[in-house]
Amino acid sequence: MIGHNAYVIGVDIGRTTTLVALVNGNGEILNQMEFPTLPEKGWEDTISRIMQAITSLEECIPEHGIWSGIGIASAGVINCERKNIVYASNLGWHNAEVGSVLMERFNVPVRLGNDANLAAVAEYVWGTKKDVQDLIYITVSTGIGAGIINGGQLVQGKSNSAGEFGHITMDVMGQQCKCGNYGCLENYCSGTAIAYIADRRLGKLKGQSWTTKDVFEAAQNGNGIALDIVKVAGIYLGNSIVSLIHLFNPTKVILGGGIINNDNMLFQEANKTINNRCLPTMRNQVTIQKTMFGKEIGVLGATGIFFMDEVSS
């Protein structure tokens, strides 16, 4: 357990940008640095620049503050014990030993976790302040993932792989997913899927592929096919959330990620489906809402993991 005079540096490694931030025991970001990830240069290059940022932020820790560790959030398959990224498809990295490199360089505890799981930690530690012991965070972006807090504890599973929500099967006869399975949820309501379906149903937009932003704008402007694409995506998303509610009986389901944060229509369609399909007693016990956090949710989760015991005590 660490006290409120503790300071943790959080790192959120995204496909496009990496955010590094100094966070105190109240969940306040005191200073932060952001820079391009450039994953194609290799994980060693990215970690080198992360270490430069950490060195700068270390100097911002108050004289009587205690630097309690470094937390890292990343997409992909994570080995929490060895503190390495086993595989991250969005980064193209295999066996990135980021934890051991940072521990050797800074000699402080390092904790590494999947970004969706740690987003759930951020909601629990900093968002609800322990008031909600059972919650699920769902991210809808390029892909789809979930983080589950059950009884004030993060559900990670045997190999820290729990929460691969985007790869539950929605259609056993569906198209093959990049994971190798067929009919995965990501094929129907992720940002990638919505844009792909628009290309297939609407043709190219001025010679270019559709983006999710294009689809949502077209739907809002009354394009019937675009509206149907968003509605169907919302139905798939809502149905899958119903399954999570029935399995875990949470008090709160929180949605975030670029697709949800930038559009209200998909959220509304998913919520309609949840209202129609969920067992009434369980629906009445759960609140469905958007996250109150922005892009900082990754670093808040990466730092929040150090305060889990403190909050749960």
GIMOZI-V37822 format. One record per helix or strand of 3 or more residues. SS is the DSSP state (@ for helix, = for strand). FROM is the first residue (numbers start at 1). LEN is the number of residues. If there is no record, write none. Layout:
((SS & FROM & LEN) (SS & FROM & LEN))
This chain:
((= & 6 & 8) (= & 17 & 8) (= & 29 & 8) (@ & 39 & 3) (@ & 43 & 16) (= & 66 & 9) (= & 77 & 3) (= & 84 & 5) (= & 93 & 4) (@ & 98 & 9) (= & 110 & 5) (@ & 115 & 13) (= & 135 & 6) (= & 144 & 7) (@ & 165 & 3) (@ & 186 & 4) (@ & 191 & 12) (@ & 212 & 9) (@ & 224 & 25) (= & 252 & 5) (@ & 258 & 4) (@ & 265 & 13) (@ & 280 & 4) (= & 287 & 4) (@ & 297 & 16))
